[in-house]
Structure formats: structure tokens, C-alpha cells
Amino acid sequence: FGDASSSAGFAKYLLNMDFTKGQERQADEEGLRRLQAAHVNNQGFKSFFERMGKHEGSSVFLSDHPSNQERIEMVEKFKNENTQPIMTQEEWGVLNNYCGEK
């Protein structure tokens, strides 16, 4: 936020945060609710935030998003039941090749 010693810069950062942490948490929960209703496995959500957690800095306090750990724990509230694949193996292979994942 510019000059770290500037309280005005810090205040500007806080005032310009687009969404509150509570709103971001609500959005995550709604996304997980929709995955559950569509019978889509939510472990990709969890896995993503586990990977992100390895790079999480100490700025969680200043973040307008829930912590990666909080998001990982949130998945537990939305159990997978009767999940269905959303892609065929062929489609998944195309996506993996496109994204460069081997």
C-alpha cells in the first residue's frame, strides 16, 4: 500500500477493499453449496487452498479473504454425496494438456 509507514496509505487500502472478509466467506460457502447441490466433488476447492496455504504470508490479518486454512475447514461442512464427474477422461486430458500439467 505504498509507503509502509504511511497511516494514510494504510487507511486508503482498508477503505478501498472491495468486499469484506464476511462477504468473501459467504461467497465461498455459496460456491460450495452449489457444488454440493450439483453433486460435484468439492475436493478440488480444498486441494487448491492446501497448495495456496504453502505460500500464505503473514498478511492474512490485512486480507479481505478468509485464510486458506479457514477455507480448507469450510469444505468439511459440505459433504460430498453421490458426486458425478463433470468431464470425461478425454476432456480432462485435453484440459491438462492445455494447462501444461503432466
C-alpha positions in Angstrom: 0.0 0.0 0.0 2.7 2.4 -0.9 4.8 3.8 1.9 4.6 1.2 4.7 5.0 4.0 7.3 2.1 6.0 6.0 -1.1 5.6 8.0 -2.9 7.5 5.3 -1.9 4.8 2.8 -3.0 2.1 5.1 -6.3 3.8 5.7 -6.8 4.2 1.9 -6.1 0.4 1.5 -8.7 -0.5 4.1 -11.3 1.8 2.7 -10.8 0.5 -0.9 -11.2 -3.2 -0.1 -14.0 -4.2 -2.4 -15.5 -6.9 -0.2 -15.4 -7.7 3.5 -14.0 -11.0 4.8 -17.5 -12.0 5.8 -18.8 -11.4 2.2 -15.9 -13.4 0.8 -16.7 -16.2 3.2 -20.3 -16.1 2.2 -19.3 -16.4 -1.5 -17.1 -19.4 -0.8 -20.0 -21.1 1.2 -22.4 -20.4 -1.6 -20.0 -21.9 -4.2 -19.6 -25.0 -2.0 -23.4 -25.2 -1.6 -23.8 -25.1 -5.4 -21.2 -27.8 -5.9 -23.0 -30.0 -3.4 -26.4 -29.4 -5.0 -24.9 -30.3 -8.4 -23.2 -33.4 -7.0 -19.8 -32.1 -8.0 -16.8 -33.2 -5.8 -15.6 -30.3 -3.8 -12.1 -31.7 -3.1 -10.6 -29.5 -5.9 -11.6 -26.4 -3.8 -9.9 -27.9 -0.8 -6.8 -29.0 -2.7 -6.4 -25.6 -4.3 -6.3 -23.9 -0.8 -4.0 -26.5 0.6 -1.5 -25.6 -2.2 -2.1 -21.9 -1.6 -1.5 -22.4 2.1 2.1 -23.4 1.5 2.6 -19.8 0.1 0.5 -17.9 2.6 2.3 -15.0 4.1 1.6 -13.2 7.4 -0.7 -10.7 5.8 -3.9 -12.7 6.5 -4.9 -10.1 9.0 -5.0 -7.5 6.3 -6.6 -9.7 3.7 -10.2 -9.2 2.6 -10.4 -13.0 2.1 -10.7 -15.8 4.7 -7.4 -17.6 5.4 -6.5 -20.7 3.3 -6.9 -22.8 6.4 -10.3 -21.4 7.1 -11.4 -22.2 3.6 -10.0 -25.8 3.8 -12.0 -26.3 7.0 -15.1 -24.9 5.4 -15.2 -27.8 2.9 -15.9 -30.2 5.8 -19.3 -28.6 6.2 -20.3 -29.5 2.7 -20.0 -33.3 2.4 -19.7 -35.0 -1.0 -22.6 -37.3 -1.7 -23.4 -39.1 -5.0 -20.8 -36.9 -6.9 -20.7 -37.1 -10.6 -17.7 -36.3 -12.9 -18.2 -33.1 -14.8 -15.8 -34.1 -17.5 -15.0 -37.3 -19.4 -11.4 -38.6 -19.1 -10.8 -37.3 -22.6 -12.0 -33.8 -21.8 -9.8 -33.9 -18.6 -6.8 -34.9 -20.7 -7.4 -32.0 -23.1 -7.6 -29.6 -20.1 -4.5 -31.0 -18.5 -2.6 -30.7 -21.8 -3.8 -27.1 -22.3 -2.8 -26.1 -18.7 0.6 -27.7 -19.1 0.0 -30.2 -16.3 1.6 -33.6 -16.8 
